[in-house]
Amino acid sequence: NQRLGVRPVSVKISVSLDATEREVTMVAENLGTISPNTALLIVTAGSRRYRLFLASDKQKSAQVRFIYEKSPDP
């Protein structure tokens, strides 16, 4: 449970061969002054960086699923 604001909320999520899936869900508890609630999710995976834009309101939530897939052996 984190309040959205100007300051970033940083969370580390570990994904491994034992736990290959993780989910992050953004749920609107209220609509604030301007709806829908929006957030920028920046994901750093190794040397790659992804920017995802999320939006939620009282009827819809935003969800991102992280799935670890092992690279095939050369």
N, C-alpha and C positions, 0 to 999 in steps of 0.2 A: 504494500500500500504506500504509494508515493504520490505526493501532490505535484502536478505539472506546474512549471514556472520557468523563469528565464534562466535560472541556474541548472546545469545538467545534473541528472541522476545517473551515477555510474554503478554498474553491476557487472561482476564477472560471472560468466556461466561456463562451467566445465562440461565438455562433451567427450566421452571416451568410448572405447569398445565395450565396456560394461554397461554404460548408460548412453546409448547412441542418439537419443532424442530428448530435446528440451523445448518447452513452449513459453513464450512471453505473450501475455494478454493485457490489452489496455481496455479498461472498463470505465465508462462515464458514471460516476456517482452523482454528479450534477452537471448541468450544461454550462455553468459559468456565465460570463457576460456575453460571450460570442460563441454560439455553437456551430459546428460540432467541435468537440475537444480534439486537438491535433497534437502530434508529437513527431519529432525527428529522431529516428533510431539509427545510430551509427554503430555498425558491427565491424569489428576488427578480427579477422580470422587468419592467423599467421601473418603473411605479408599483404594480404588483401583487405580492402576496406569497402564496405557497402553502406549506402545511405538509403534508408527506408522511411517513407512518410506514412504515419498511421493516423486514423481518424475514428472516433467513436461518439455515439450519442446514446440516448436512453434506450433505443431499440437495438443498436448494433455495436458490437465490440470489435476491436482489431486484434488479430493474433498472428504471431510469427512463430514458425516451427523450425528449429535447428536440428538437422540430421547429419550425423557424422558418417561419412562413407569412406572406408579405407581404400587407399589407392591400390590398384592392381599391381602385383609384383612384376617387375620388368623381365 
